[in-house]
Amino acid sequence: MSRPPLREKPCAFCGRPFSDRKRWNGRDQWDDVKYCSRGCRAKAAAARRRS
């Protein structure tokens, strides 16, 4: 049995594409996820504070 293709979208901070994870999919959180990593989320928050 083949798996359906994973969804991908670009990170809001660095622009690198990242794919859906099982924990996001099960909780219907994929639409809320914006960043590929904790580091990008922290850097984006720091950039917002500086502005």
N, CA, C and O atoms as a GROMACS GRO file, in nm:
protein
  204
    1MET      N    1   0.084  -0.117   0.000
    1MET     CA    2   0.000   0.000   0.000
    1MET      C    3   0.090   0.124   0.000
    1MET      O    4   0.180   0.136   0.082
    2SER      N    5   0.065   0.216  -0.091
    2SER     CA    6   0.147   0.335  -0.098
    2SER      C    7   0.087   0.448  -0.015
    2SER      O    8  -0.034   0.458   0.003
    3ARG      N    9   0.176   0.531   0.034
    3ARG     CA   10   0.133   0.645   0.114
    3ARG      C   11   0.098   0.763   0.024
    3ARG      O   12   0.154   0.776  -0.085
    4PRO      N   13   0.007   0.847   0.067
    4PRO     CA   14  -0.021   0.968  -0.011
    4PRO      C   15   0.099   1.063  -0.002
    4PRO      O   16   0.174   1.058   0.096
    5PRO      N   17   0.118   1.148  -0.100
    5PRO     CA   18   0.233   1.240  -0.096
    5PRO      C   19   0.220   1.337   0.021
    5PRO      O   20   0.111   1.382   0.055
    6LEU      N   21   0.334   1.369   0.081
    6LEU     CA   22   0.336   1.463   0.193
    6LEU      C   23   0.314   1.605   0.142
    6LEU      O   24   0.362   1.643   0.036
    7ARG      N   25   0.241   1.681   0.219
    7ARG     CA   26   0.221   1.821   0.183
    7ARG      C   27   0.346   1.899   0.220
    7ARG      O   28   0.414   1.867   0.317
    8GLU      N   29   0.377   2.001   0.143
    8GLU     CA   30   0.491   2.087   0.168
    8GLU      C   31   0.450   2.233   0.159
    8GLU      O   32   0.356   2.268   0.088
    9LYS      N   33   0.522   2.317   0.232
    9LYS     CA   34   0.506   2.461   0.218
    9LYS      C   35   0.636   2.527   0.263
    9LYS      O   36   0.714   2.466   0.336
   10PRO      N   37   0.661   2.651   0.221
   10PRO     CA   38   0.786   2.718   0.259
   10PRO      C   39   0.778   2.776   0.400
   10PRO      O   40   0.671   2.816   0.446
   11CYS      N   41   0.892   2.780   0.465
   11CYS     CA   42   0.903   2.841   0.597
   11CYS      C   43   0.881   2.992   0.583
   11CYS      O   44   0.930   3.053   0.489
   12ALA      N   45   0.807   3.050   0.676
   12ALA     CA   46   0.778   3.194   0.671
   12ALA      C   47   0.902   3.279   0.699
   12ALA      O   48   0.904   3.397   0.664
   13PHE      N   49   1.005   3.221   0.760
   13PHE     CA   50   1.125   3.299   0.792
   13PHE      C   51   1.236   3.278   0.690
   13PHE      O   52   1.285   3.374   0.631
   14CYS      N   53   1.275   3.151   0.667
   14CYS     CA   54   1.390   3.124   0.581
   14CYS      C   55   1.352   3.086   0.438
   14CYS      O   56   1.436   3.090   0.348
   15GLY      N   57   1.226   3.048   0.416
   15GLY     CA   58   1.180   3.013   0.283
   15GLY      C   59   1.208   2.870   0.240
   15GLY      O   60   1.169   2.829   0.131
   16ARG      N   61   1.276   2.793   0.326
   16ARG     CA   62   1.307   2.654   0.293
   16ARG      C   63   1.179   2.570   0.300
   16ARG      O   64   1.102   2.586   0.394
   17PRO      N   65   1.156   2.483   0.203
   17PRO     CA   66   1.035   2.400   0.208
   17PRO      C   67   1.045   2.295   0.317
   17PRO      O   68   1.151   2.237   0.339
   18PHE      N   69   0.934   2.270   0.386
   18PHE     CA   70   0.928   2.163   0.484
   18PHE      C   71   0.796   2.090   0.468
   18PHE      O   72   0.698   2.146   0.419
   19SER      N   73   0.796   1.964   0.510
   19SER     CA   74   0.679   1.881   0.486
   19SER      C   75   0.601   1.856   0.613
   19SER      O   76   0.650   1.876   0.724
   20ASP      N   77   0.480   1.812   0.593
   20ASP     CA   78   0.387   1.781   0.701
   20ASP      C   79   0.443   1.670   0.789
   20ASP      O   80   0.508   1.578   0.739
   21ARG      N   81   0.418   1.678   0.919
   21ARG     CA   82   0.459   1.574   1.012
   21ARG      C   83   0.335   1.507   1.068
   21ARG      O   84   0.226   1.565   1.068
   22LYS      N   85   0.352   1.386   1.113
   22LYS     CA   86   0.240   1.307   1.162
   22LYS      C   87   0.168   1.378   1.278
   22LYS      O   88   0.045   1.378   1.282
   23ARG      N   89   0.242   1.437   1.370
   23ARG     CA   90   0.177   1.501   1.486
   23ARG      C   91   0.095   1.623   1.446
   23ARG      O   92  -0.007   1.652   1.509
   24TRP      N   93   0.138   1.695   1.342
   24TRP     CA   94   0.058   1.810   1.296
   24TRP      C   95  -0.066   1.763   1.224
   24TRP      O   96  -0.173   1.823   1.238
   25ASN      N   97  -0.053   1.658   1.146
   25ASN     CA   98  -0.164   1.607   1.066
   25ASN      C   99  -0.275   1.551   1.156
   25ASN      O  100  -0.393   1.575   1.130
   26GLY      N  101  -0.238   1.478   1.259
   26GLY     CA  102  -0.336   1.416   1.346
   26GLY      C  103  -0.418   1.516   1.424
   26GLY      O  104  -0.533   1.489   1.460
   27ARG      N  105  -0.361   1.630   1.451
   27ARG     CA  106  -0.429   1.732   1.530
   27ARG      C  107  -0.485   1.845   1.443
   27ARG      O  108  -0.533   1.945   1.496
   28ASP      N  109  -0.480   1.829   1.315
   28ASP     CA  110  -0.524   1.932   1.220
   28ASP      C  111  -0.455   2.065   1.246
   28ASP      O  112  -0.519   2.170   1.246
   29GLN      N  113  -0.324   2.060   1.267
   29GLN     CA  114  -0.246   2.181   1.295
   29GLN      C  115  -0.166   2.230   1.176
   29GLN      O  116  -0.101   2.334   1.185
   30TRP      N  117  -0.168   2.159   1.066
   30TRP     CA  118  -0.085   2.193   0.951
   30TRP      C  119  -0.106   2.336   0.904
   30TRP      O  120  -0.010   2.403   0.865
   31ASP      N  121  -0.229   2.384   0.906
   31ASP     CA  122  -0.256   2.520   0.860
   31ASP      C  123  -0.198   2.625   0.954
   31ASP      O  124  -0.172   2.738   0.912
   32ASP      N  125  -0.178   2.590   1.081
   32ASP     CA  126  -0.126   2.684   1.179
   32ASP      C  127   0.027   2.690   1.181
   32ASP      O  128   0.085   2.787   1.230
   33VAL      N  129   0.094   2.588   1.129
   33VAL     CA  130   0.240   2.580   1.131
   33VAL      C  131   0.296   2.676   1.027
   33VAL      O  132   0.256   2.672   0.910
   34LYS      N  133   0.390   2.763   1.070
   34LYS     CA  134   0.447   2.862   0.979
   34LYS      C  135   0.596   2.845   0.958
   34LYS      O  136   0.649   2.884   0.854
   35TYR      N  137   0.666   2.785   1.055
   35TYR     CA  138   0.811   2.780   1.053
   35TYR      C  139   0.861   2.636   1.047
   35TYR      O  140   0.796   2.545   1.098
   36CYS      N  141   0.977   2.616   0.986
   36CYS     CA  142   1.031   2.482   0.968
   36CYS      C  143   1.098   2.428   1.094
   36CYS      O  144   1.116   2.307   1.109
   37SER      N  145   1.135   2.517   1.186
   37SER     CA  146   1.205   2.472   1.306
   37SER      C  147   1.183   2.571   1.420
   37SER      O  148   1.131   2.681   1.402
   38ARG      N  149   1.225   2.528   1.538
   38ARG     CA  150   1.218   2.618   1.654
   38ARG      C  151   1.310   2.737   1.637
   38ARG      O  152   1.280   2.848   1.680
   39GLY      N  153   1.424   2.712   1.572
   39GLY     CA  154   1.520   2.820   1.548
   39GLY      C  155   1.462   2.930   1.461
   39GLY      O  156   1.480   3.049   1.490
   40CYS      N  157   1.394   2.892   1.354
   40CYS     CA  158   1.331   2.992   1.266
   40CYS      C  159   1.220   3.066   1.339
   40CYS      O  160   1.202   3.186   1.319
   41ARG      N  161   1.146   2.996   1.422
   41ARG     CA  162   1.039   3.061   1.499
   41ARG      C  163   1.099   3.163   1.596
   41ARG      O  164   1.044   3.272   1.611
   42ALA      N  165   1.210   3.129   1.661
   42ALA     CA  166   1.275   3.221   1.754
   42ALA      C  167   1.335   3.341   1.682
   42ALA      O  168   1.325   3.454   1.730
   43LYS      N  169   1.398   3.318   1.567
   43LYS     CA  170   1.458   3.427   1.490
   43LYS      C  171   1.351   3.521   1.437
   43LYS      O  172   1.372   3.642   1.432
   44ALA      N  173   1.237   3.468   1.398
   44ALA     CA  174   1.128   3.551   1.349
   44ALA      C  175   1.071   3.637   1.463
   44ALA      O  176   1.038   3.754   1.442
   45ALA      N  177   1.061   3.579   1.582
   45ALA     CA  178   1.012   3.655   1.696
   45ALA      C  179   1.110   3.766   1.733
   45ALA      O  180   1.068   3.878   1.766
   46ALA      N  181   1.240   3.737   1.728
   46ALA     CA  182   1.340   3.838   1.757
   46ALA      C  183   1.337   3.949   1.653
   46ALA      O  184   1.353   4.066   1.688
   47ALA      N  185   1.316   3.915   1.529
   47ALA     CA  186   1.307   4.016   1.424
   47ALA      C  187   1.185   4.104   1.443
   47ALA      O  188   1.190   4.225   1.418
   48ARG      N  189   1.074   4.043   1.487
   48ARG     CA  190   0.953   4.124   1.513
   48ARG      C  191   0.975   4.219   1.630
   48ARG      O  192   0.925   4.331   1.628
   49ARG      N  193   1.050   4.175   1.731
   49ARG     CA  194   1.076   4.262   1.846
   49ARG      C  195   1.165   4.380   1.808
   49ARG      O  196   1.149   4.490   1.860
   50ARG      N  197   1.260   4.356   1.717
   50ARG     CA  198   1.350   4.464   1.673
   50ARG      C  199   1.280   4.568   1.587
   50ARG      O  200   1.322   4.684   1.584
   51SER      N  201   1.176   4.529   1.519
   51SER     CA  202   1.108   4.623   1.427
   51SER      C  203   1.023   4.722   1.500
   51SER      O  204   0.960   4.807   1.437
   0.00000   0.00000   0.00000
